[in-house]
Each structure stands twice: as C-alpha cells, then as structure tokens.
Amino acid sequence: MNHFKNLARIQETEGQIVEIENFLLKNEIDEIINYVNSTKNIFVDRDDVKRISFNTLNSRPVRKIEHWEEIFKKILLKKIEKLFKNVDFYVNDGDFPPHILKLFYPTKLHTDTGKNNSDKILYKQLLIPLEINPTDGEVYTIFFKNRYYETAANFREKSSKVDPIYIKDKNEKFIKIPDLNNLYSLLKKNKESTDITYNEGCFHNSPELKNKILTLMSKDRYNNCRTAFNENKPFSKEIYEKFLTHSDIGDYNGMEFWKAIKWKVGNVIIWDRSIPHSSNNFLKSNVISKTGLSIFFNRN
C-alpha cells in the first residue's frame, strides 16, 4: 500500500528525466553565490553539508513562493513558469524547504517524496548546479528506474532508528558515525583522555566537540531510514565502483541504474519526485565541495 491517496494523478505527469542547458546565466549564478556567502539563513550546518533557505519567516525556512527573497523570485520564477507552462504548481507548506545545498560529503541513495502529505499531488523537483570546487571535478547525480511512493527516505542495507552521519575528526577526515549517542557516551566516559579513537577516526575530546554532537543530536533528520529495495537482488558492481563507493553496495540492492547526469554549472535537471537518486562519490576526483539549488514542487 502506498502513502499517497492520489497516486493515479501523481503518475499522470511522470516521465523522463530532463536536462536543460544554460538555464541560469553567469551573472544570475554569481548573484545567488553572493547570497550564499553573505546570508545568515542557514538551517542545516554540518560537516558534510550546509543548507541555505530562500528566506526565513519567524526564524524558520520559507516554503511558499510569495515568501522567497526577491533575488529568487527575480531569477527563478519566470523561468520556472516557462518550464511548467499551464501547470498550477506550488511548494507545499510542510515540505522540505527550497534551498541551496553546499555538500562536502556525497549524499547517498534517497527519495524526496516529502512527509505528512498523503493528500498532495507530487510533481517535479529541480536541481541547478551552481559551483564545483575545483571546477574540473567529476560530479554526477545518479538516477534509478525504480519508483517510490512512500514518505521521504534514505535507503540502507540495514535500516536503523538513526541514519548514520559523517563528521570530521581532528585530522579533517570524514568518519561515519552510526549513532551519535555512542560517540558522546565514549567522550564522557573517557573525559580524562585528550583524544578518542572511534570508528577509524581520532577525535579531540573537547567541550566544543561534545557541544557539537549534542547540537546534532537535538535536530531531527527529515528522511526516514529504510531498508534496501530488495536485499536478494545484488546491485551492479560495475556501476557501484564507477560512481557509488561512498556508500555500502548493499544499500543499492534491488536498484536498477537509469542514468548518471554530469553536473554542468547553470544547467537544470528536472525529474519526478518518486525517482530514487544519489550523488556520485565526487571525493574520488578530489572535489572539496559542490553547490546546487534544489526545489520540490507539487501541483494542484
């Protein structure tokens, strides 16, 4: 049984993944990057990712288009209206906010189907690459042919109540933390130790680190953590080795590879919100960070 009451209507407008070249001009990208570098509207600030909202209202990221900062209305709105001509599209108030994401560690397999939205008609999502550092790095978004009609999810070989998070150790190396509670307990238990070894990382046992972990623990993660699509159907080792080595291969069991779209700054990639997708392991080509703009639309 699926989450959505109006599945047939959602599927009416589903189709191919589309890429449009030069959707944003260089001066428009520069304006948005300047906003990113100057704004205080950061609603996720972790070692692996920063997420910047299009504006805030009562200290919360905005969703509704009428509340976007003027820069986003000016640059994006007419272009989006041309993309979705004759479609009554909107951003749902309870959905994940439109945002700019600056990633330092690749995202894993997930869907952006939202939650608390069973009566809504999911539509399209947009991704606009804005910046790759360094510029010659190999950055892709990987898409799969499977469809998913439940609430927003991260897919893992083994599900858990808490999805693993990646934080940097004292040597600036990203370390997988399966459960922040465990690391926090270890730091408290060994309070006389200057450094703590945990999961192949070395962490400086400082008040700053403890406070950072407590802050991370206090924030709810938006996506649920779900088991892989089909644990009995192994994923292609060739595709895994080429693109997805930042994840466990078992996370992709049951997935059917569709396409890998290379990031080109200023282009827009458009796909149905029911399509599972992932970043490639851009760290393999020495990419330090990538920045993109993401919006999740519904329709009436």
C-alpha positions as CSV (number, residue, x, y, z in Angstrom):
1,M,0.0,0.0,0.0
2,N,1.4,3.4,-0.9
3,H,1.4,6.6,1.1
4,F,-0.4,8.8,-1.4
5,K,-4.2,8.8,-1.8
6,N,-4.0,10.3,-5.4
7,L,-1.4,8.0,-6.9
8,A,-3.0,7.9,-10.3
9,R,-2.9,11.7,-10.5
10,I,0.7,11.8,-9.5
11,Q,1.6,9.3,-12.2
12,E,-0.3,11.3,-14.9
13,T,2.6,13.7,-15.3
14,E,5.5,11.4,-14.6
15,G,8.1,10.7,-17.3
16,Q,11.7,11.2,-18.3
17,I,14.5,13.0,-16.6
18,V,15.1,16.3,-18.4
19,E,18.2,18.5,-18.6
20,I,18.1,22.0,-20.0
21,E,21.4,23.8,-20.7
22,N,22.2,27.4,-19.6
23,F,19.0,27.7,-17.5
24,L,20.9,30.3,-15.4
25,L,23.2,32.9,-16.8
26,K,26.6,33.6,-15.2
27,N,25.5,36.8,-13.6
28,E,22.5,35.1,-12.1
29,I,24.7,32.4,-10.7
30,D,27.0,35.0,-9.3
31,E,24.1,36.7,-7.6
32,I,23.0,33.5,-5.9
33,I,26.5,32.6,-4.8
34,N,26.9,36.1,-3.3
35,Y,23.7,35.4,-1.4
36,V,25.1,32.1,-0.2
37,N,28.3,33.7,1.0
38,S,26.6,36.6,2.8
39,T,23.3,35.2,4.2
40,K,22.6,34.0,7.8
41,N,19.6,31.9,6.5
42,I,21.5,28.6,7.1
43,F,19.1,26.0,8.5
44,V,21.5,22.9,8.3
45,D,25.1,23.4,9.2
46,R,27.1,20.2,9.5
47,D,30.5,19.0,8.4
48,D,29.0,17.1,5.5
49,V,26.5,19.7,4.3
50,K,25.2,23.3,4.6
51,R,21.7,24.1,3.5
52,I,20.7,27.7,3.0
53,S,17.0,28.7,2.7
54,F,15.5,31.2,0.2
55,N,14.4,33.3,3.2
56,T,13.3,32.9,6.8
57,L,10.0,33.7,8.5
58,N,9.8,33.6,12.2
59,S,13.3,32.1,12.2
60,R,12.1,29.2,10.0
61,P,13.0,28.4,6.4
62,V,10.2,29.5,4.0
63,R,8.4,27.3,1.5
64,K,5.7,29.3,-0.2
65,I,6.9,31.2,-3.3
66,E,5.5,34.5,-2.1
67,H,7.9,34.4,0.9
68,W,11.1,33.9,-1.2
69,E,13.7,36.6,-1.1
70,E,13.4,38.9,-4.1
71,I,16.6,37.6,-5.7
72,F,15.0,34.1,-6.1
73,K,11.7,35.5,-7.4
74,K,13.5,37.7,-9.9
75,I,15.9,35.0,-11.2
76,L,13.8,31.8,-11.0
77,L,10.1,32.4,-11.1
78,K,9.6,33.4,-14.8
79,K,11.9,30.6,-15.9
80,I,10.0,28.0,-13.8
81,E,6.7,29.3,-15.2
82,K,8.0,28.6,-18.7
83,L,9.1,25.1,-17.7
84,F,5.8,24.2,-16.1
85,K,3.5,26.1,-18.6
86,N,-0.2,25.8,-17.8
87,V,0.6,23.8,-14.6
88,D,-0.7,25.1,-11.2
89,F,2.5,24.3,-9.3
90,Y,3.4,25.2,-5.7
91,V,5.7,24.3,-2.8
92,N,3.8,22.6,0.0
93,D,4.0,24.3,3.4
94,G,5.0,21.1,5.1
95,D,7.6,20.1,2.5
96,F,11.4,20.3,2.8
97,P,12.3,23.9,2.0
98,P,13.6,25.1,-1.3
99,H,17.3,25.6,-0.6
100,I,20.9,25.9,-1.7
101,L,23.0,22.9,-0.6
102,K,26.7,23.0,-0.3
103,L,27.9,19.4,0.0
104,F,31.3,18.4,1.4
105,Y,30.4,14.7,1.5
106,P,28.4,12.9,-1.1
107,T,24.7,12.2,-0.5
108,K,23.6,8.6,-0.5
109,L,20.5,6.9,-2.0
110,H,17.3,8.6,-1.1
111,T,14.0,10.0,-2.4
112,D,12.5,13.4,-1.9
113,T,8.8,12.4,-1.6
114,G,8.1,14.6,1.5
115,K,6.0,13.6,4.5
116,N,2.7,14.5,6.1
117,N,1.5,15.0,2.6
118,S,-0.7,11.9,1.7
119,D,-3.4,14.1,0.1
120,K,-0.9,16.1,-2.1
121,I,-0.1,15.6,-5.8
122,L,3.7,15.2,-6.1
123,Y,5.2,16.9,-9.2
124,K,8.7,17.7,-10.2
125,Q,12.0,18.6,-8.5
126,L,14.7,20.9,-9.8
127,L,18.4,20.8,-9.3
128,I,20.6,23.6,-10.6
129,P,24.4,23.1,-10.2
130,L,25.9,26.4,-9.1
131,E,29.5,25.7,-8.3
132,I,32.1,22.9,-8.3
133,N,35.3,23.2,-6.3
134,P,37.7,22.7,-8.0
135,T,35.9,23.4,-11.3
136,D,37.3,20.3,-13.2
137,G,36.0,17.8,-10.6
138,E,33.8,14.9,-11.7
139,V,30.3,15.5,-10.2
140,Y,27.2,13.5,-11.2
141,T,23.7,12.8,-9.9
142,I,22.8,9.1,-10.3
143,F,19.2,8.1,-11.1
144,F,17.5,4.8,-10.8
145,K,14.5,3.3,-12.7
146,N,12.7,2.2,-9.5
147,R,9.8,4.3,-8.3
148,Y,8.9,5.0,-4.7
149,Y,5.6,6.3,-3.3
150,E,6.1,6.4,0.4
151,T,7.4,9.2,2.7
152,A,10.9,10.6,2.1
153,A,13.5,8.0,2.8
154,N,17.2,7.2,2.9
155,F,17.8,3.6,1.7
156,R,20.3,1.5,3.6
157,E,21.2,-2.2,3.5
158,K,20.2,-2.3,7.2
159,S,17.7,0.2,8.5
160,S,18.1,1.8,11.9
161,K,16.3,4.4,14.0
162,V,19.1,6.8,13.4
163,D,20.7,7.2,10.0
164,P,24.5,7.4,10.1
165,I,26.1,10.8,9.9
166,Y,29.5,11.8,8.8
167,I,31.6,14.3,10.8
168,K,35.3,15.3,10.6
169,D,37.8,14.1,13.1
170,K,40.8,16.0,14.4
171,N,42.7,15.2,11.1
172,E,39.8,16.6,8.9
173,K,38.9,13.1,7.8
174,F,35.2,12.3,7.4
175,I,34.2,9.5,9.8
176,K,31.0,7.5,9.6
177,I,29.1,7.8,13.0
178,P,26.4,5.1,13.1
179,D,25.0,6.6,16.4
180,L,26.0,9.9,17.8
181,N,24.9,8.8,21.3
182,N,27.6,6.2,21.3
183,L,30.3,8.7,20.4
184,Y,29.0,11.2,23.0
185,S,29.0,8.5,25.7
186,L,32.5,7.4,24.8
187,L,33.7,11.0,25.1
188,K,32.1,11.5,28.5
189,K,33.3,8.1,29.8
190,N,36.9,8.9,28.8
191,K,36.9,12.6,29.9
192,E,40.5,12.4,31.1
193,S,41.7,11.4,27.7
194,T,42.8,14.1,25.3
195,D,42.0,12.1,22.2
196,I,39.5,9.3,21.5
197,T,39.7,6.7,18.7
198,Y,36.3,5.9,17.2
199,N,35.4,4.0,14.0
200,E,38.8,4.6,12.4
201,G,38.8,8.2,13.4
202,C,40.6,10.2,16.1
203,F,38.6,12.9,17.9
204,H,39.9,15.6,20.2
205,N,37.9,15.2,23.4
206,S,36.9,18.8,23.8
207,P,33.9,20.7,25.2
208,E,33.4,22.1,21.7
209,L,33.1,18.6,20.2
210,K,30.7,17.5,22.9
211,N,28.5,20.6,22.3
212,K,28.6,20.0,18.5
213,I,27.4,16.4,19.0
214,L,24.7,17.5,21.4
215,T,23.5,20.0,18.8
216,L,23.4,17.4,16.1
217,M,21.5,15.0,18.3
218,S,18.9,17.7,19.1
219,K,18.0,18.1,15.4
220,D,15.5,15.7,13.8
221,R,16.5,14.2,10.4
222,Y,13.9,14.8,7.7
223,N,14.0,11.5,5.9
224,N,13.2,8.1,7.3
225,C,15.8,5.4,7.2
226,R,14.5,2.4,5.2
227,T,16.0,-1.0,4.2
228,A,17.2,-1.5,0.7
229,F,14.7,-2.1,-2.1
230,N,15.4,-5.8,-2.5
231,E,18.2,-7.4,-0.4
232,N,18.1,-10.5,-2.6
233,K,18.9,-8.7,-5.8
234,P,22.5,-7.5,-5.8
235,F,23.4,-4.2,-7.4
236,S,25.8,-3.9,-10.4
237,K,29.4,-3.9,-9.1
238,E,30.5,-2.1,-12.2
239,I,28.2,0.9,-11.6
240,Y,28.9,0.8,-7.9
241,E,32.7,1.0,-8.4
242,K,32.3,3.7,-11.0
243,F,30.0,6.1,-9.1
244,L,28.9,5.0,-5.6
245,T,31.8,3.9,-3.4
246,H,30.9,6.5,-0.7
247,S,28.0,4.1,0.2
248,D,27.8,0.4,1.1
249,I,27.0,-1.6,-2.0
250,G,24.2,-3.3,-0.2
251,D,22.3,0.0,0.1
252,Y,21.6,-0.4,-3.7
253,N,20.3,-3.9,-3.7
254,G,17.2,-4.1,-5.8
255,M,18.0,-0.9,-7.6
256,E,18.1,-0.6,-11.4
257,F,20.5,2.0,-12.7
258,W,19.0,4.5,-15.1
259,K,21.5,7.3,-15.9
260,A,24.3,9.5,-14.5
261,I,24.0,13.1,-15.3
262,K,27.2,15.1,-15.1
263,W,26.9,18.5,-13.3
264,K,27.2,21.4,-15.6
265,V,27.0,24.8,-13.8
266,G,23.9,26.7,-14.9
267,N,22.0,23.8,-16.3
268,V,18.8,22.5,-14.7
269,I,18.0,18.8,-14.1
270,I,14.3,18.1,-13.7
271,W,12.8,14.8,-12.5
272,D,9.7,13.2,-10.9
273,R,9.8,13.3,-7.1
274,S,9.2,9.5,-7.0
275,I,12.6,8.7,-8.6
276,P,15.4,7.5,-6.2
277,H,18.7,9.2,-6.7
278,S,22.2,9.7,-5.2
279,S,25.3,11.7,-5.6
280,N,28.4,10.1,-7.1
281,N,31.5,9.7,-4.9
282,F,32.9,13.1,-6.0
283,L,35.7,12.8,-3.4
284,K,37.4,10.3,-5.8
285,S,38.2,13.2,-8.2
286,N,39.4,15.4,-5.3
287,V,36.3,17.6,-5.2
288,I,36.2,19.6,-2.0
289,S,32.6,20.8,-2.3
290,K,29.7,21.2,-4.7
291,T,26.9,23.7,-4.5
292,G,23.4,23.4,-6.1
293,L,19.9,24.8,-5.8
294,S,17.0,22.4,-5.1
295,I,13.3,22.9,-5.2
296,F,10.5,20.3,-4.6
297,F,7.2,21.0,-6.3
298,N,3.6,19.8,-6.0
299,R,0.7,20.6,-8.4
300,N,-3.0,21.0,-8.0
